[in-house]
């Protein structure tokens, strides 16, 4: 069970970079026109990542539309669900949509506030972001581990019927994935937020003249706000 829990958490951390790649593929070049607004730059990235709010990003970017940016957000959430929550398991479209809609709600509820930027030099800005970490994935991981044990107990009692082992395992897996959607919703309903913390995003001007935020900075922020850096019991 412990190995399963660690795998779930590890999957979340790994996929963060893949999800963010979609966002940074468009937002990395902000700041080359109409001046550079460091606070707005960070806000645009976080709001697209967590809330699907792309209005401001579309305003300050050349050649980007709200439709394109929102499609990127949806693709990111879908990728998060498939590779993190489902870990590659196939489910029907209806159940997958339930997972996606639920993860959108979870991301949207994250609490953060982008503060006024400090201009350290002509080539660097520091942008403080206050946030309250959520325990939603910790709750889900614990519940999912319990669901594994429940299904295992049912199997030990020979409550699953099938013509062969593969058919039985498919029934167990389908039940687990269906029930985990309910468990994720319960984790969302019962999640709590920790004390307010602050992290600083550093934006540096590159040789190409563009101000950029390293992808790892947002990855690290997601780890913090989702409490993935906390010890899993």
N, C-alpha and C positions, 0 to 999 in steps of 0.2 A: 504493500500500500504506500509506504514511504517513497518508494521509487516512482510510483505513478504520480504522486503529488509533486515530486521534484520535476518530473517530466513536464507536467502541466505548466508549472511556473517557468521552467526553462524555455518552453515554447513561447510563452508570452514575451519574454525578454528578447528572444531571437527575432521574432516576427516584427517587433517594433521598428527595426531598421528598414524592413521591407515596406511596411506601411508608410513610413516617413519618406521613403525614396520618391513615392508618388507626389507627395506634397512639395518636396524640395526641387523636384524636376521643373517646377514652374516658378516657385517663389524665390529661388536662390538669387535671382538677378534684380530683386527689388532695390531701388535706391539710385538708379542711374538716370532718373529723370525727375523733374520738379523737386529737386533737392532730396535729401535723405532723412527720413523720419524713423529713427531707430526704434522708438516705442511702438509706432504703428506697424513696423516691419515684424516685430515679435508678435504683436497682437494678431496680425493677419495670419501668421503661421499657426499659432495656437488655436485661433477661432476656426480655421478651416479644419484642423486636425480633430478637434474635440466637438465642435458644434455644427459643422457644415455651413458656417456663416462665411460667405465668400464675398459679400457686398463690398467691403472696404478693400479687400485684395484686388478685386476687379477694377476699382476706381484708381488705384495707384500703379497698376501694371499696364504695360503696353502690350496689345495683342492678346489679352486674356479676356474671356467672357465669364459671366457668372455660371453659365451652363457648363462650360468646360471645367471650371474649378470645382463645381459641385459634383460633377461626374467623377473627378479625382477623389473627392472625399468619400463618395459611395464605394468606389473601388477599393479604397483603403480599408473601410470598415468590413467589406466583404472578405478581403484578404485576411484581416485580423480574425474573423470568425472561422474561416476555412482552415487556416494554418495554425491558429492558436487554440481556440475553443474546441473545434472539431478535430484538430490535429490530423487533417487529411481524410477523415472518415466521410463517406458519402451519405447524404441524407436526401429526402425528397425536397422539392422546391418549397413546399409550404413550411416545413420545419426549418429549413435554412433561412427563410425570410423571417421567421419568428426570432431566430438567433440574431440576425442582422438588425432587426428593429429594436431588439432589446439592448444590443451593444451600442446602438446609436443613443438610446436613452441613458445608458451608463456613462458614455463619454460626455454627453451633454450636461450631465449633472456634476461633473468635476468642478471643483472650486479653485479658481486662480484669478489673479489680478495683476496686470502688467503696469508697472510703475514708471515714473518719468525717467528717461534715459540720462546717463551721465556721459558727457563727452570727455574721454580721457585724453585723446589727442586727435589730430586731424585724420588719423587712420584707425581709431578704435573708439567704440562706444560700449558702455556697460548698462545693461537693462535689468533691474531687479524685478523678479516676479514672485509675489507672495502666493502661497497655495496651502490647501489643507489636504493631506493625504487621505485616500479612501481605503477601506478594508474590503471592498466588494469582491476582489478576486481571491483574497484570503478566505473569505466565507465560502465562496464557490468551490475552491480547491478542497476544503475540509468536507463539504457536503458531497462532492463528487467521489471522494475517497470512501465515504460511508455508503454511497450507492453501489460502489464496486463490491463491498463486503456483503451488502444485502442481496445482490444478484448472485454472488458466489454461494451464499447460503441456500438460495433457492435451487441452484444447480446441484448442490450437494444432496438436496432432498429429491432430486430427479423431478422437479416441477416443470422443466422444459422438455418438450417432446419433439422428436424429429426423426427422419429416416436415416440421418447420418450426423456425424459430429459437426460438419460445416453448417448444416441447417440449424442445429441447436445453437451454435456460436453466433450465427446471424441473428437469431431471435434475441439472444442475450444482449448483443451489441445494439440492436434496434431499441430495445427497452431502455438500455442505459442512456443512449443519446436523446431519446424522447424525454426521459425523466430529468436529465441534466438541464434541459431547457427550462423546466419548472424550477429547478434548483438555482439556476442563474437568476431567474426572475425573483426568487425569494431572497437571494443575496442582494439584489438591487433594492428590493423593498426594505431590507434590514441593514443596509450598509451605514456605517458611521464615518465621520471625518475627524481626523486628529487635529492637534493644535496647529495654528498657523505657522508656516515656515517660509523661509525666503531663499531663493536661489538666484544667481546672477548669470545672465546670458551675455557673453562677450561677442561683439560683432566687429570683425576686423576687415579693413580694406585690403583686397588682394592686388597682385601685380596687374591684373586686368582693369583695375580701377573700380571694381564692384565691392560693395560692402556685403559680407556674407557671414552667416552663422553656421558653424560646423554641424553636420547632421547628428553627430554624437551628442551634442548638447540637448537636443530635443529628445533623443532616445533616453538619455539619463533623466530628463525631466519626467517622462512617462513612467519610468521605473520608480521614481520618487512618488509621484502623485497617485500611482496605483499600489504603492506600498510593496513593490516587488523586491525592495532591498531589505525588507524586514524578514527576520527568521521565521520560517514556516514550521508550525508545531506538527 
